[in-house]
Amino acid sequence: MPIVVRIDVQLAKRKMSVGEFAERVGLTPANVAVLKNGRAKAVRFSTLEAMCRVLECQPGDLLEWVED
């Protein structure tokens, strides 16, 4: 899929663990792993909003389009 989710970069910048991120966003660690590994087929705006709020970033900081 040409859309890449860059959660790892934002988590590293904030020195936040996946577990803490998952809890604060309201996702399971398994669902965070799905996002991180590029296996997600969609992301709800409400989830994207929560991720941006927790990571204090913009949607463009989390999502990147790359050529196949």
mmJSON file of the N, C-alpha and C atoms, coordinates in Angstrom:
{"data_MODEL":{"atom_site":{
"group_PDB":["ATOM","ATOM","ATOM","ATOM","ATOM","ATOM","ATOM","ATOM","ATOM","ATOM","ATOM","ATOM","ATOM","ATOM","ATOM","ATOM","ATOM","ATOM","ATOM","ATOM","ATOM","ATOM","ATOM","ATOM","ATOM","ATOM","ATOM","ATOM","ATOM","ATOM","ATOM","ATOM","ATOM","ATOM","ATOM","ATOM","ATOM","ATOM","ATOM","ATOM","ATOM","ATOM","ATOM","ATOM","ATOM","ATOM","ATOM","ATOM","ATOM","ATOM","ATOM","ATOM","ATOM","ATOM","ATOM","ATOM","ATOM","ATOM","ATOM","ATOM","ATOM","ATOM","ATOM","ATOM","ATOM","ATOM","ATOM","ATOM","ATOM","ATOM","ATOM","ATOM","ATOM","ATOM","ATOM","ATOM","ATOM","ATOM","ATOM","ATOM","ATOM","ATOM","ATOM","ATOM","ATOM","ATOM","ATOM","ATOM","ATOM","ATOM","ATOM","ATOM","ATOM","ATOM","ATOM","ATOM","ATOM","ATOM","ATOM","ATOM","ATOM","ATOM","ATOM","ATOM","ATOM","ATOM","ATOM","ATOM","ATOM","ATOM","ATOM","ATOM","ATOM","ATOM","ATOM","ATOM","ATOM","ATOM","ATOM","ATOM","ATOM","ATOM","ATOM","ATOM","ATOM","ATOM","ATOM","ATOM","ATOM","ATOM","ATOM","ATOM","ATOM","ATOM","ATOM","ATOM","ATOM","ATOM","ATOM","ATOM","ATOM","ATOM","ATOM","ATOM","ATOM","ATOM","ATOM","ATOM","ATOM","ATOM","ATOM","ATOM","ATOM","ATOM","ATOM","ATOM","ATOM","ATOM","ATOM","ATOM","ATOM","ATOM","ATOM","ATOM","ATOM","ATOM","ATOM","ATOM","ATOM","ATOM","ATOM","ATOM","ATOM","ATOM","ATOM","ATOM","ATOM","ATOM","ATOM","ATOM","ATOM","ATOM","ATOM","ATOM","ATOM","ATOM","ATOM","ATOM","ATOM","ATOM","ATOM","ATOM","ATOM","ATOM","ATOM","ATOM","ATOM","ATOM","ATOM","ATOM","ATOM","ATOM","ATOM","ATOM"],
"id":[1,2,3,4,5,6,7,8,9,10,11,12,13,14,15,16,17,18,19,20,21,22,23,24,25,26,27,28,29,30,31,32,33,34,35,36,37,38,39,40,41,42,43,44,45,46,47,48,49,50,51,52,53,54,55,56,57,58,59,60,61,62,63,64,65,66,67,68,69,70,71,72,73,74,75,76,77,78,79,80,81,82,83,84,85,86,87,88,89,90,91,92,93,94,95,96,97,98,99,100,101,102,103,104,105,106,107,108,109,110,111,112,113,114,115,116,117,118,119,120,121,122,123,124,125,126,127,128,129,130,131,132,133,134,135,136,137,138,139,140,141,142,143,144,145,146,147,148,149,150,151,152,153,154,155,156,157,158,159,160,161,162,163,164,165,166,167,168,169,170,171,172,173,174,175,176,177,178,179,180,181,182,183,184,185,186,187,188,189,190,191,192,193,194,195,196,197,198,199,200,201,202,203,204],
"type_symbol":["N","C","C","N","C","C","N","C","C","N","C","C","N","C","C","N","C","C","N","C","C","N","C","C","N","C","C","N","C","C","N","C","C","N","C","C","N","C","C","N","C","C","N","C","C","N","C","C","N","C","C","N","C","C","N","C","C","N","C","C","N","C","C","N","C","C","N","C","C","N","C","C","N","C","C","N","C","C","N","C","C","N","C","C","N","C","C","N","C","C","N","C","C","N","C","C","N","C","C","N","C","C","N","C","C","N","C","C","N","C","C","N","C","C","N","C","C","N","C","C","N","C","C","N","C","C","N","C","C","N","C","C","N","C","C","N","C","C","N","C","C","N","C","C","N","C","C","N","C","C","N","C","C","N","C","C","N","C","C","N","C","C","N","C","C","N","C","C","N","C","C","N","C","C","N","C","C","N","C","C","N","C","C","N","C","C","N","C","C","N","C","C","N","C","C","N","C","C","N","C","C","N","C","C"],
"label_atom_id":["N","CA","C","N","CA","C","N","CA","C","N","CA","C","N","CA","C","N","CA","C","N","CA","C","N","CA","C","N","CA","C","N","CA","C","N","CA","C","N","CA","C","N","CA","C","N","CA","C","N","CA","C","N","CA","C","N","CA","C","N","CA","C","N","CA","C","N","CA","C","N","CA","C","N","CA","C","N","CA","C","N","CA","C","N","CA","C","N","CA","C","N","CA","C","N","CA","C","N","CA","C","N","CA","C","N","CA","C","N","CA","C","N","CA","C","N","CA","C","N","CA","C","N","CA","C","N","CA","C","N","CA","C","N","CA","C","N","CA","C","N","CA","C","N","CA","C","N","CA","C","N","CA","C","N","CA","C","N","CA","C","N","CA","C","N","CA","C","N","CA","C","N","CA","C","N","CA","C","N","CA","C","N","CA","C","N","CA","C","N","CA","C","N","CA","C","N","CA","C","N","CA","C","N","CA","C","N","CA","C","N","CA","C","N","CA","C","N","CA","C","N","CA","C","N","CA","C","N","CA","C","N","CA","C","N","CA","C"],
"label_alt_id":[null,null,null,null,null,null,null,null,null,null,null,null,null,null,null,null,null,null,null,null,null,null,null,null,null,null,null,null,null,null,null,null,null,null,null,null,null,null,null,null,null,null,null,null,null,null,null,null,null,null,null,null,null,null,null,null,null,null,null,null,null,null,null,null,null,null,null,null,null,null,null,null,null,null,null,null,null,null,null,null,null,null,null,null,null,null,null,null,null,null,null,null,null,null,null,null,null,null,null,null,null,null,null,null,null,null,null,null,null,null,null,null,null,null,null,null,null,null,null,null,null,null,null,null,null,null,null,null,null,null,null,null,null,null,null,null,null,null,null,null,null,null,null,null,null,null,null,null,null,null,null,null,null,null,null,null,null,null,null,null,null,null,null,null,null,null,null,null,null,null,null,null,null,null,null,null,null,null,null,null,null,null,null,null,null,null,null,null,null,null,null,null,null,null,null,null,null,null,null,null,null,null,null,null],
"label_comp_id":["MET","MET","MET","PRO","PRO","PRO","ILE","ILE","ILE","VAL","VAL","VAL","VAL","VAL","VAL","ARG","ARG","ARG","ILE","ILE","ILE","ASP","ASP","ASP","VAL","VAL","VAL","GLN","GLN","GLN","LEU","LEU","LEU","ALA","ALA","ALA","LYS","LYS","LYS","ARG","ARG","ARG","LYS","LYS","LYS","MET","MET","MET","SER","SER","SER","VAL","VAL","VAL","GLY","GLY","GLY","GLU","GLU","GLU","PHE","PHE","PHE","ALA","ALA","ALA","GLU","GLU","GLU","ARG","ARG","ARG","VAL","VAL","VAL","GLY","GLY","GLY","LEU","LEU","LEU","THR","THR","THR","PRO","PRO","PRO","ALA","ALA","ALA","ASN","ASN","ASN","VAL","VAL","VAL","ALA","ALA","ALA","VAL","VAL","VAL","LEU","LEU","LEU","LYS","LYS","LYS","ASN","ASN","ASN","GLY","GLY","GLY","ARG","ARG","ARG","ALA","ALA","ALA","LYS","LYS","LYS","ALA","ALA","ALA","VAL","VAL","VAL","ARG","ARG","ARG","PHE","PHE","PHE","SER","SER","SER","THR","THR","THR","LEU","LEU","LEU","GLU","GLU","GLU","ALA","ALA","ALA","MET","MET","MET","CYS","CYS","CYS","ARG","ARG","ARG","VAL","VAL","VAL","LEU","LEU","LEU","GLU","GLU","GLU","CYS","CYS","CYS","GLN","GLN","GLN","PRO","PRO","PRO","GLY","GLY","GLY","ASP","ASP","ASP","LEU","LEU","LEU","LEU","LEU","LEU","GLU","GLU","GLU","TRP","TRP","TRP","VAL","VAL","VAL","GLU","GLU","GLU","ASP","ASP","ASP"],
"label_asym_id":["A","A","A","A","A","A","A","A","A","A","A","A","A","A","A","A","A","A","A","A","A","A","A","A","A","A","A","A","A","A","A","A","A","A","A","A","A","A","A","A","A","A","A","A","A","A","A","A","A","A","A","A","A","A","A","A","A","A","A","A","A","A","A","A","A","A","A","A","A","A","A","A","A","A","A","A","A","A","A","A","A","A","A","A","A","A","A","A","A","A","A","A","A","A","A","A","A","A","A","A","A","A","A","A","A","A","A","A","A","A","A","A","A","A","A","A","A","A","A","A","A","A","A","A","A","A","A","A","A","A","A","A","A","A","A","A","A","A","A","A","A","A","A","A","A","A","A","A","A","A","A","A","A","A","A","A","A","A","A","A","A","A","A","A","A","A","A","A","A","A","A","A","A","A","A","A","A","A","A","A","A","A","A","A","A","A","A","A","A","A","A","A","A","A","A","A","A","A","A","A","A","A","A","A"],
"label_entity_id":["1","1","1","1","1","1","1","1","1","1","1","1","1","1","1","1","1","1","1","1","1","1","1","1","1","1","1","1","1","1","1","1","1","1","1","1","1","1","1","1","1","1","1","1","1","1","1","1","1","1","1","1","1","1","1","1","1","1","1","1","1","1","1","1","1","1","1","1","1","1","1","1","1","1","1","1","1","1","1","1","1","1","1","1","1","1","1","1","1","1","1","1","1","1","1","1","1","1","1","1","1","1","1","1","1","1","1","1","1","1","1","1","1","1","1","1","1","1","1","1","1","1","1","1","1","1","1","1","1","1","1","1","1","1","1","1","1","1","1","1","1","1","1","1","1","1","1","1","1","1","1","1","1","1","1","1","1","1","1","1","1","1","1","1","1","1","1","1","1","1","1","1","1","1","1","1","1","1","1","1","1","1","1","1","1","1","1","1","1","1","1","1","1","1","1","1","1","1","1","1","1","1","1","1"],
"label_seq_id":[1,1,1,2,2,2,3,3,3,4,4,4,5,5,5,6,6,6,7,7,7,8,8,8,9,9,9,10,10,10,11,11,11,12,12,12,13,13,13,14,14,14,15,15,15,16,16,16,17,17,17,18,18,18,19,19,19,20,20,20,21,21,21,22,22,22,23,23,23,24,24,24,25,25,25,26,26,26,27,27,27,28,28,28,29,29,29,30,30,30,31,31,31,32,32,32,33,33,33,34,34,34,35,35,35,36,36,36,37,37,37,38,38,38,39,39,39,40,40,40,41,41,41,42,42,42,43,43,43,44,44,44,45,45,45,46,46,46,47,47,47,48,48,48,49,49,49,50,50,50,51,51,51,52,52,52,53,53,53,54,54,54,55,55,55,56,56,56,57,57,57,58,58,58,59,59,59,60,60,60,61,61,61,62,62,62,63,63,63,64,64,64,65,65,65,66,66,66,67,67,67,68,68,68],
"pdbx_PDB_ins_code":[null,null,null,null,null,null,null,null,null,null,null,null,null,null,null,null,null,null,null,null,null,null,null,null,null,null,null,null,null,null,null,null,null,null,null,null,null,null,null,null,null,null,null,null,null,null,null,null,null,null,null,null,null,null,null,null,null,null,null,null,null,null,null,null,null,null,null,null,null,null,null,null,null,null,null,null,null,null,null,null,null,null,null,null,null,null,null,null,null,null,null,null,null,null,null,null,null,null,null,null,null,null,null,null,null,null,null,null,null,null,null,null,null,null,null,null,null,null,null,null,null,null,null,null,null,null,null,null,null,null,null,null,null,null,null,null,null,null,null,null,null,null,null,null,null,null,null,null,null,null,null,null,null,null,null,null,null,null,null,null,null,null,null,null,null,null,null,null,null,null,null,null,null,null,null,null,null,null,null,null,null,null,null,null,null,null,null,null,null,null,null,null,null,null,null,null,null,null,null,null,null,null,null,null],
"Cartn_x":[0.859,0.0,0.895,0.606,1.49,1.365,0.428,0.331,1.073,2.057,2.861,2.517,2.316,2.025,3.334,3.694,4.978,4.848,4.19,4.039,5.383,6.24,7.535,8.34,8.355,9.137,8.604,7.294,6.696,6.863,6.745,6.948,8.387,9.328,10.747,11.03,10.446,10.653,10.169,9.083,8.484,8.905,9.76,10.231,9.058,8.035,6.815,6.771,6.396,6.296,4.998,4.988,3.783,2.638,2.941,1.901,1.262,2.095,1.56,0.749,1.285,0.574,-0.776,-0.785,-2.032,-3.062,-2.623,-3.547,-4.103,-3.233,-3.667,-4.579,-4.367,-5.203,-6.5,-6.454,-7.629,-7.618,-6.432,-6.272,-5.627,-5.763,-5.018,-3.603,-2.62,-1.269,-1.25,-2.128,-2.195,-2.622,-3.583,-4.025,-2.956,-2.187,-1.066,-0.048,0.18,1.114,0.621,-0.678,-1.24,-0.955,-1.129,-0.836,0.653,1.485,2.937,3.485,2.91,3.439,2.839,2.02,1.456,0.381,-0.231,-1.286,-2.681,-2.797,-4.112,-4.656,-5.922,-6.583,-7.257,-7.48,-8.155,-7.867,-8.045,-7.929,-9.094,-9.849,-10.951,-10.375,-11.106,-10.675,-10.597,-11.514,-11.491,-10.215,-9.763,-8.512,-7.324,-7.335,-6.256,-6.187,-7.345,-7.393,-6.787,-7.147,-6.61,-5.097,-4.621,-3.182,-2.455,-3.012,-2.398,-2.412,-3.506,-3.61,-2.548,-2.429,-1.472,-0.028,0.237,1.613,1.917,0.891,1.058,1.682,1.014,1.51,0.346,0.662,-0.332,-0.522,-1.678,-1.883,-0.756,-0.235,0.853,2.143,2.27,3.439,3.326,2.09,1.856,1.662,1.157,0.84,1.708,2.242,3.088,2.734,2.579,2.362,3.718,3.947,5.19,4.847,5.67,5.475,5.615,4.746,4.858,6.088],
"Cartn_y":[-1.188,0.0,1.237,2.197,3.367,4.364,4.168,5.041,4.369,5.067,4.538,5.313,4.586,5.216,5.341,6.542,6.839,7.024,6.098,6.2,6.057,5.165,4.924,6.208,7.031,8.272,9.193,9.338,10.233,9.673,8.349,7.745,7.945,7.798,7.973,9.424,10.374,11.792,12.114,11.448,11.727,10.719,9.768,8.73,8.053,7.711,7.102,5.642,4.769,3.346,3.079,1.971,1.569,1.34,0.741,0.472,1.745,2.735,4.015,4.703,4.69,5.3,4.63,3.312,2.573,2.918,2.957,3.264,4.679,5.645,7.048,7.304,6.565,6.738,5.94,4.844,3.993,2.842,2.446,1.303,0.161,-1.036,-2.157,-2.121,-2.634,-2.714,-3.489,-4.475,-5.241,-4.353,-3.457,-2.563,-1.522,-1.096,-0.19,-0.91,-2.181,-2.966,-3.071,-3.239,-3.297,-1.995,-0.874,0.427,0.56,0.186,0.338,-0.53,-1.711,-2.661,-2.506,-1.481,-1.229,-2.205,-2.875,-3.835,-3.249,-1.997,-1.365,-0.974,-1.201,-0.828,0.534,1.02,2.303,2.803,4.097,4.714,5.688,5.558,6.5,7.871,8.902,10.257,10.436,9.809,9.945,9.322,8.226,7.6,8.465,8.99,9.866,11.112,11.662,12.83,12.495,11.346,10.946,10.737,10.134,9.926,11.268,12.217,13.546,14.277,14.134,14.809,14.266,12.946,12.316,12.627,12.603,12.811,14.283,15.138,16.587,16.813,16.25,16.392,16.581,16.762,16.913,15.574,15.38,14.126,13.837,14.872,14.68,14.178,14.347,13.813,12.294,11.781,10.35,9.564,10.229,9.529,10.06,9.148,9.54,8.682,9.313,8.582,8.31,7.059,6.7,5.951,6.134,5.462,3.948,3.185,1.711,1.24],
"Cartn_z":[0.0,0.0,0.0,-0.821,-0.913,0.237,1.169,2.338,3.493,4.039,5.14,6.408,7.5,8.785,9.551,9.916,10.561,12.078,12.722,14.172,14.868,14.363,15.016,15.184,14.149,14.189,15.288,15.338,16.339,17.762,17.898,19.222,19.685,18.771,19.129,19.521,18.803,19.129,20.532,20.931,22.244,23.302,22.899,23.811,24.522,23.724,24.251,23.81,24.717,24.374,23.615,22.899,22.174,23.152,24.294,25.289,25.806,26.143,26.631,25.542,24.315,23.188,22.985,22.967,22.752,23.817,25.065,26.158,26.037,25.74,25.661,24.466,23.369,22.179,22.303,23.059,23.187,22.198,21.769,20.873,21.642,21.104,21.671,21.096,21.825,21.257,19.938,19.805,18.549,17.383,17.63,16.557,16.23,17.22,16.943,16.063,16.351,15.537,14.096,13.916,12.558,11.816,12.509,11.886,11.578,12.548,12.385,11.261,11.081,10.105,8.714,8.537,7.213,6.794,7.748,7.419,7.538,8.009,8.16,6.792,6.583,5.324,5.426,6.652,6.853,8.265,8.44,9.767,9.907,10.977,11.233,11.561,11.147,11.491,13.001,13.74,15.195,15.776,15.187,15.631,15.254,14.04,13.593,14.475,14.808,15.694,17.06,17.611,18.917,18.844,17.761,17.615,17.538,16.788,16.667,18.009,18.748,20.054,21.003,21.074,21.989,21.582,20.283,19.803,19.517,19.664,19.413,18.038,17.031,15.667,14.706,13.455,12.402,11.69,11.025,10.289,9.298,8.67,7.71,8.348,9.656,10.357,10.53,10.449,10.664,9.371,8.34,7.094,5.967,5.174,4.05,2.841,1.703,0.456,-0.18,-0.578,-1.251,-2.543,-3.534,-4.819,-4.635,-5.296,-5.262,-5.985],
"occupancy":[1.0,1.0,1.0,1.0,1.0,1.0,1.0,1.0,1.0,1.0,1.0,1.0,1.0,1.0,1.0,1.0,1.0,1.0,1.0,1.0,1.0,1.0,1.0,1.0,1.0,1.0,1.0,1.0,1.0,1.0,1.0,1.0,1.0,1.0,1.0,1.0,1.0,1.0,1.0,1.0,1.0,1.0,1.0,1.0,1.0,1.0,1.0,1.0,1.0,1.0,1.0,1.0,1.0,1.0,1.0,1.0,1.0,1.0,1.0,1.0,1.0,1.0,1.0,1.0,1.0,1.0,1.0,1.0,1.0,1.0,1.0,1.0,1.0,1.0,1.0,1.0,1.0,1.0,1.0,1.0,1.0,1.0,1.0,1.0,1.0,1.0,1.0,1.0,1.0,1.0,1.0,1.0,1.0,1.0,1.0,1.0,1.0,1.0,1.0,1.0,1.0,1.0,1.0,1.0,1.0,1.0,1.0,1.0,1.0,1.0,1.0,1.0,1.0,1.0,1.0,1.0,1.0,1.0,1.0,1.0,1.0,1.0,1.0,1.0,1.0,1.0,1.0,1.0,1.0,1.0,1.0,1.0,1.0,1.0,1.0,1.0,1.0,1.0,1.0,1.0,1.0,1.0,1.0,1.0,1.0,1.0,1.0,1.0,1.0,1.0,1.0,1.0,1.0,1.0,1.0,1.0,1.0,1.0,1.0,1.0,1.0,1.0,1.0,1.0,1.0,1.0,1.0,1.0,1.0,1.0,1.0,1.0,1.0,1.0,1.0,1.0,1.0,1.0,1.0,1.0,1.0,1.0,1.0,1.0,1.0,1.0,1.0,1.0,1.0,1.0,1.0,1.0,1.0,1.0,1.0,1.0,1.0,1.0,1.0,1.0,1.0,1.0,1.0,1.0],
"B_iso_or_equiv":[0.0,0.0,0.0,0.0,0.0,0.0,0.0,0.0,0.0,0.0,0.0,0.0,0.0,0.0,0.0,0.0,0.0,0.0,0.0,0.0,0.0,0.0,0.0,0.0,0.0,0.0,0.0,0.0,0.0,0.0,0.0,0.0,0.0,0.0,0.0,0.0,0.0,0.0,0.0,0.0,0.0,0.0,0.0,0.0,0.0,0.0,0.0,0.0,0.0,0.0,0.0,0.0,0.0,0.0,0.0,0.0,0.0,0.0,0.0,0.0,0.0,0.0,0.0,0.0,0.0,0.0,0.0,0.0,0.0,0.0,0.0,0.0,0.0,0.0,0.0,0.0,0.0,0.0,0.0,0.0,0.0,0.0,0.0,0.0,0.0,0.0,0.0,0.0,0.0,0.0,0.0,0.0,0.0,0.0,0.0,0.0,0.0,0.0,0.0,0.0,0.0,0.0,0.0,0.0,0.0,0.0,0.0,0.0,0.0,0.0,0.0,0.0,0.0,0.0,0.0,0.0,0.0,0.0,0.0,0.0,0.0,0.0,0.0,0.0,0.0,0.0,0.0,0.0,0.0,0.0,0.0,0.0,0.0,0.0,0.0,0.0,0.0,0.0,0.0,0.0,0.0,0.0,0.0,0.0,0.0,0.0,0.0,0.0,0.0,0.0,0.0,0.0,0.0,0.0,0.0,0.0,0.0,0.0,0.0,0.0,0.0,0.0,0.0,0.0,0.0,0.0,0.0,0.0,0.0,0.0,0.0,0.0,0.0,0.0,0.0,0.0,0.0,0.0,0.0,0.0,0.0,0.0,0.0,0.0,0.0,0.0,0.0,0.0,0.0,0.0,0.0,0.0,0.0,0.0,0.0,0.0,0.0,0.0,0.0,0.0,0.0,0.0,0.0,0.0],
"pdbx_formal_charge":[null,null,null,null,null,null,null,null,null,null,null,null,null,null,null,null,null,null,null,null,null,null,null,null,null,null,null,null,null,null,null,null,null,null,null,null,null,null,null,null,null,null,null,null,null,null,null,null,null,null,null,null,null,null,null,null,null,null,null,null,null,null,null,null,null,null,null,null,null,null,null,null,null,null,null,null,null,null,null,null,null,null,null,null,null,null,null,null,null,null,null,null,null,null,null,null,null,null,null,null,null,null,null,null,null,null,null,null,null,null,null,null,null,null,null,null,null,null,null,null,null,null,null,null,null,null,null,null,null,null,null,null,null,null,null,null,null,null,null,null,null,null,null,null,null,null,null,null,null,null,null,null,null,null,null,null,null,null,null,null,null,null,null,null,null,null,null,null,null,null,null,null,null,null,null,null,null,null,null,null,null,null,null,null,null,null,null,null,null,null,null,null,null,null,null,null,null,null,null,null,null,null,null,null],
"auth_seq_id":[1,1,1,2,2,2,3,3,3,4,4,4,5,5,5,6,6,6,7,7,7,8,8,8,9,9,9,10,10,10,11,11,11,12,12,12,13,13,13,14,14,14,15,15,15,16,16,16,17,17,17,18,18,18,19,19,19,20,20,20,21,21,21,22,22,22,23,23,23,24,24,24,25,25,25,26,26,26,27,27,27,28,28,28,29,29,29,30,30,30,31,31,31,32,32,32,33,33,33,34,34,34,35,35,35,36,36,36,37,37,37,38,38,38,39,39,39,40,40,40,41,41,41,42,42,42,43,43,43,44,44,44,45,45,45,46,46,46,47,47,47,48,48,48,49,49,49,50,50,50,51,51,51,52,52,52,53,53,53,54,54,54,55,55,55,56,56,56,57,57,57,58,58,58,59,59,59,60,60,60,61,61,61,62,62,62,63,63,63,64,64,64,65,65,65,66,66,66,67,67,67,68,68,68],
"auth_comp_id":["MET","MET","MET","PRO","PRO","PRO","ILE","ILE","ILE","VAL","VAL","VAL","VAL","VAL","VAL","ARG","ARG","ARG","ILE","ILE","ILE","ASP","ASP","ASP","VAL","VAL","VAL","GLN","GLN","GLN","LEU","LEU","LEU","ALA","ALA","ALA","LYS","LYS","LYS","ARG","ARG","ARG","LYS","LYS","LYS","MET","MET","MET","SER","SER","SER","VAL","VAL","VAL","GLY","GLY","GLY","GLU","GLU","GLU","PHE","PHE","PHE","ALA","ALA","ALA","GLU","GLU","GLU","ARG","ARG","ARG","VAL","VAL","VAL","GLY","GLY","GLY","LEU","LEU","LEU","THR","THR","THR","PRO","PRO","PRO","ALA","ALA","ALA","ASN","ASN","ASN","VAL","VAL","VAL","ALA","ALA","ALA","VAL","VAL","VAL","LEU","LEU","LEU","LYS","LYS","LYS","ASN","ASN","ASN","GLY","GLY","GLY","ARG","ARG","ARG","ALA","ALA","ALA","LYS","LYS","LYS","ALA","ALA","ALA","VAL","VAL","VAL","ARG","ARG","ARG","PHE","PHE","PHE","SER","SER","SER","THR","THR","THR","LEU","LEU","LEU","GLU","GLU","GLU","ALA","ALA","ALA","MET","MET","MET","CYS","CYS","CYS","ARG","ARG","ARG","VAL","VAL","VAL","LEU","LEU","LEU","GLU","GLU","GLU","CYS","CYS","CYS","GLN","GLN","GLN","PRO","PRO","PRO","GLY","GLY","GLY","ASP","ASP","ASP","LEU","LEU","LEU","LEU","LEU","LEU","GLU","GLU","GLU","TRP","TRP","TRP","VAL","VAL","VAL","GLU","GLU","GLU","ASP","ASP","ASP"],
"auth_asym_id":["A","A","A","A","A","A","A","A","A","A","A","A","A","A","A","A","A","A","A","A","A","A","A","A","A","A","A","A","A","A","A","A","A","A","A","A","A","A","A","A","A","A","A","A","A","A","A","A","A","A","A","A","A","A","A","A","A","A","A","A","A","A","A","A","A","A","A","A","A","A","A","A","A","A","A","A","A","A","A","A","A","A","A","A","A","A","A","A","A","A","A","A","A","A","A","A","A","A","A","A","A","A","A","A","A","A","A","A","A","A","A","A","A","A","A","A","A","A","A","A","A","A","A","A","A","A","A","A","A","A","A","A","A","A","A","A","A","A","A","A","A","A","A","A","A","A","A","A","A","A","A","A","A","A","A","A","A","A","A","A","A","A","A","A","A","A","A","A","A","A","A","A","A","A","A","A","A","A","A","A","A","A","A","A","A","A","A","A","A","A","A","A","A","A","A","A","A","A","A","A","A","A","A","A"],
"auth_atom_id":["N","CA","C","N","CA","C","N","CA","C","N","CA","C","N","CA","C","N","CA","C","N","CA","C","N","CA","C","N","CA","C","N","CA","C","N","CA","C","N","CA","C","N","CA","C","N","CA","C","N","CA","C","N","CA","C","N","CA","C","N","CA","C","N","CA","C","N","CA","C","N","CA","C","N","CA","C","N","CA","C","N","CA","C","N","CA","C","N","CA","C","N","CA","C","N","CA","C","N","CA","C","N","CA","C","N","CA","C","N","CA","C","N","CA","C","N","CA","C","N","CA","C","N","CA","C","N","CA","C","N","CA","C","N","CA","C","N","CA","C","N","CA","C","N","CA","C","N","CA","C","N","CA","C","N","CA","C","N","CA","C","N","CA","C","N","CA","C","N","CA","C","N","CA","C","N","CA","C","N","CA","C","N","CA","C","N","CA","C","N","CA","C","N","CA","C","N","CA","C","N","CA","C","N","CA","C","N","CA","C","N","CA","C","N","CA","C","N","CA","C","N","CA","C","N","CA","C","N","CA","C","N","CA","C","N","CA","C"],
"pdbx_PDB_model_num":[1,1,1,1,1,1,1,1,1,1,1,1,1,1,1,1,1,1,1,1,1,1,1,1,1,1,1,1,1,1,1,1,1,1,1,1,1,1,1,1,1,1,1,1,1,1,1,1,1,1,1,1,1,1,1,1,1,1,1,1,1,1,1,1,1,1,1,1,1,1,1,1,1,1,1,1,1,1,1,1,1,1,1,1,1,1,1,1,1,1,1,1,1,1,1,1,1,1,1,1,1,1,1,1,1,1,1,1,1,1,1,1,1,1,1,1,1,1,1,1,1,1,1,1,1,1,1,1,1,1,1,1,1,1,1,1,1,1,1,1,1,1,1,1,1,1,1,1,1,1,1,1,1,1,1,1,1,1,1,1,1,1,1,1,1,1,1,1,1,1,1,1,1,1,1,1,1,1,1,1,1,1,1,1,1,1,1,1,1,1,1,1,1,1,1,1,1,1,1,1,1,1,1,1]
}}}
